[in-house]
């Protein structure tokens, strides 16, 4: 597998393309539970297949490369990316998972996206693995899938490269008290811990889909209400988490910040950090976060790198998922804004 630092992409694969759409690339037809159980009983579907199913279940939409990275961090000896691809193909043929790719005016996408099928969820339940997957999840549009993929890439980068990495949650839900709206942080949550120093980072991924500017204003107003009315224990947090807005590129970050200021969204400058998923390909994440600081004399804003000892590099961590009792109270799927 190519290491992150060897990737020379100028544009994120998870950025939006013109007239982009997703294309089904799974298995047509019907596979019975008897056929699946025959494969399990005969040893054609093994523990490693279950591990892959669990990864897909946890990350919702993933690439083969992301699956390989997670398996490596779990300490599973999978040998190579080709071996992962072979296992994925078996799961597709058994209708336990399915697959999509993206196409646009720029051509066919270079990667495939994997997600659960109903039979996969049922098989996970035999091992008492809880799944929030619903069949309608696979109908999500391109921009929502790409938000999840970008969020996953950031989570994996923190797991691999940040010594203080402690926990993560791909499905964190926050609450706007004034509007009485539950909403998801589309990039998930990362918890950093170094001794007595702790910080929760909540990532909101923004993509340039249709009407993204209006949707951005709506979503960030929900965040503003969450912060402005925050009290200890809200959504399981003792102190407010740090919001990190993920743009497609540096230019997009500038566009997002201008929209925030023009719309007069009541978020303080220090409550917002900015980044892109490409910044997480570097060997260290110490320069991955920026904030906009106001120069009163010049009446201008300047983006500066956030300096934090919690971003120091370290050895690869084992994955740990955060799930708190308080958080579960907010995880009803009804009325959750993404």
SVG drawing of the C-alpha trace seen along z (x, -y; Angstrom):
<svg xmlns="http://www.w3.org/2000/svg" viewBox="-38 -50 44 77">
<polyline fill="none" stroke="black" stroke-width="0.4" points="0.0,0.0 1.2,-3.5 1.9,-5.5 0.1,-8.8 3.3,-10.9 3.8,-9.2 0.4,-10.4 1.0,-13.4 -2.6,-14.4 -3.3,-18.0 -7.0,-17.5 -8.7,-15.3 -10.5,-12.2 -13.3,-13.1 -13.8,-16.6 -16.9,-17.1 -16.7,-16.9 -19.0,-18.5 -22.2,-16.6 -21.0,-13.7 -23.1,-10.7 -22.7,-7.3 -22.9,-4.1 -23.9,-0.7 -21.1,1.8 -22.3,4.6 -24.1,7.9 -27.5,8.2 -30.0,10.8 -30.9,12.7 -28.8,14.6 -30.6,16.6 -29.6,16.9 -29.1,20.6 -26.4,19.8 -24.7,17.4 -24.7,19.9 -23.3,22.6 -20.4,20.3 -19.9,19.7 -20.2,23.4 -17.8,24.5 -15.2,21.9 -15.5,19.7 -16.5,16.8 -14.0,16.6 -13.2,14.4 -11.3,12.0 -14.5,11.5 -16.3,10.7 -13.6,8.2 -14.1,6.4 -17.9,6.4 -17.4,4.8 -15.1,2.1 -17.6,1.3 -20.4,1.2 -18.4,-1.2 -17.3,-3.6 -20.5,-3.4 -18.9,-4.2 -15.2,-3.2 -12.7,-2.6 -10.6,0.6 -7.5,-1.4 -9.2,-2.7 -10.3,0.9 -6.7,2.1 -5.5,-0.7 -7.9,0.2 -7.1,3.9 -3.4,3.1 -4.1,0.9 -6.1,3.8 -3.0,5.9 -4.6,8.3 -2.1,9.9 -3.8,9.3 -0.6,9.2 -1.5,6.8 -4.2,4.6 -4.8,7.3 -5.8,9.7 -8.3,7.2 -9.7,6.8 -10.2,10.6 -12.0,10.7 -14.2,7.8 -15.1,9.5 -16.3,12.6 -18.5,10.5 -20.0,8.8 -20.8,12.1 -22.5,13.2 -24.6,9.9 -23.2,9.1 -21.9,5.8 -22.3,3.7 -20.1,1.4 -20.4,-1.9 -18.1,-4.1 -18.4,-7.8 -18.4,-9.2 -18.5,-12.8 -17.5,-14.9 -13.9,-14.4 -14.3,-10.6 -14.7,-7.5 -13.5,-7.7 -10.3,-5.9 -11.7,-4.2 -14.7,-2.1 -16.9,-2.7 -18.1,0.2 -21.1,0.3 -23.3,2.9 -26.2,4.9 -29.1,6.3 -27.6,9.7 -24.3,8.3 -26.1,6.6 -27.9,9.8 -24.7,11.7 -23.1,9.2 -26.0,9.6 -25.0,13.3 -21.8,12.0 -23.8,9.4 -22.3,6.6 -24.8,3.7 -25.5,2.0 -27.4,-1.3 -27.3,-0.6 -30.6,-0.9 -31.3,0.1 -32.1,-3.4 -28.6,-4.5 -27.2,-3.2 -29.4,-5.7 -27.5,-8.7 -26.2,-11.1 -22.6,-11.6 -21.9,-14.6 -23.0,-12.9 -20.9,-9.8 -17.9,-11.9 -18.3,-13.7 -18.1,-10.4 -15.1,-9.2 -13.2,-12.5 -14.1,-12.2 -12.9,-8.6 -9.6,-9.6 -9.0,-12.3 -9.9,-9.8 -7.4,-7.3 -4.7,-9.9 -5.1,-10.9 -5.0,-7.2 -1.8,-6.7 0.1,-9.9 -1.0,-11.6 0.4,-10.4 -2.4,-11.9 -5.1,-10.1 -7.5,-8.4 -11.0,-7.7 -13.2,-8.4 -16.8,-8.3 -18.0,-8.4 -21.6,-9.0 -21.5,-11.8 -24.8,-13.7 -25.1,-17.2 -28.2,-19.2 -29.5,-22.7 -31.7,-23.6 -33.3,-26.7 -34.4,-25.0 -34.9,-21.6 -32.9,-19.9 -30.5,-17.0 -27.7,-17.1 -24.6,-15.0 -21.1,-16.2 -20.5,-14.8 -16.8,-14.2 -17.1,-12.6 -15.4,-13.1 -11.8,-12.6 -10.7,-12.7 -7.1,-13.7 -5.6,-13.0 -2.1,-13.7 -1.8,-13.3 -4.3,-15.8 -4.6,-17.7 -7.7,-16.7 -9.5,-18.0 -12.4,-16.9 -12.4,-17.7 -15.7,-17.7 -15.3,-17.7 -17.8,-19.2 -17.0,-18.3 -18.2,-20.7 -18.4,-19.7 -19.2,-21.9 -22.5,-20.3 -25.6,-22.1 -26.6,-25.0 -23.8,-24.1 -23.5,-27.8 -27.1,-27.9 -26.7,-24.5 -23.5,-25.6 -25.2,-28.6 -28.1,-26.4 -25.7,-23.8 -23.4,-26.3 -26.3,-28.1 -27.1,-24.9 -23.5,-24.7 -23.7,-28.3 -26.8,-27.5 -25.1,-24.4 -22.1,-26.5 -24.0,-29.6 -26.3,-27.6 -23.8,-25.0 -23.7,-23.7 -21.6,-20.9 -22.8,-17.4 -24.5,-18.5 -24.3,-15.6 -21.8,-14.0 -19.2,-16.8 -17.8,-18.5 -16.5,-21.4 -17.5,-22.4 -15.6,-20.4 -13.5,-22.3 -15.2,-22.6 -13.0,-21.9 -14.5,-22.7 -13.1,-20.6 -13.0,-22.1 -12.1,-20.6 -9.0,-22.7 -7.4,-25.9 -9.5,-28.1 -12.6,-26.4 -11.6,-27.2 -11.4,-30.9 -14.8,-30.7 -16.4,-29.1 -14.9,-31.7 -16.2,-34.5 -19.7,-33.0 -19.6,-32.6 -18.8,-36.3 -21.2,-37.5 -24.0,-35.6 -23.0,-36.9 -23.2,-33.4 -22.6,-33.9 -19.6,-31.7 -16.4,-33.1 -13.3,-33.0 -11.5,-30.8 -14.4,-28.3 -13.6,-27.5 -10.5,-25.7 -10.2,-24.8 -8.5,-22.0 -8.7,-19.8 -8.3,-16.1 -5.2,-16.6 -3.4,-18.2 -3.7,-14.8 -1.4,-13.1 1.7,-14.6 3.9,-12.6 2.8,-14.8 -0.5,-16.6 1.2,-19.5 0.5,-21.8 -3.0,-20.5 -5.2,-23.0 -5.5,-26.7 -7.5,-29.5 -8.3,-32.9 -7.0,-35.7 -8.2,-39.3 -5.8,-42.2 -7.6,-45.2 -5.2,-47.8 -5.4,-46.3 -9.1,-45.3 -8.3,-41.9 -8.2,-38.2 -5.2,-36.0 -5.1,-32.2 -2.4,-30.9 -1.4,-27.4 -2.8,-26.2 0.0,-25.2 -1.0,-22.4 1.2,-20.0 -1.7,-17.5 -0.9,-17.1 2.6,-15.8 3.4,-12.6 3.5,-9.2 3.3,-5.5 0.3,-4.0 -2.6,-3.5 -5.2,-0.8 -8.6,-2.0 -10.9,-2.9 -14.5,-4.0 -16.2,-6.4 -19.8,-5.5 -21.2,-7.1 -24.6,-6.6 -25.5,-10.3 -24.5,-10.2 -26.9,-7.2 -29.8,-9.3 -29.2,-11.6 -28.8,-8.8 -32.3,-8.3 -32.3,-8.5 -35.6,-10.5 -35.0,-14.1 -31.2,-14.1 -29.7,-16.6 -26.6,-15.7"/>
</svg>
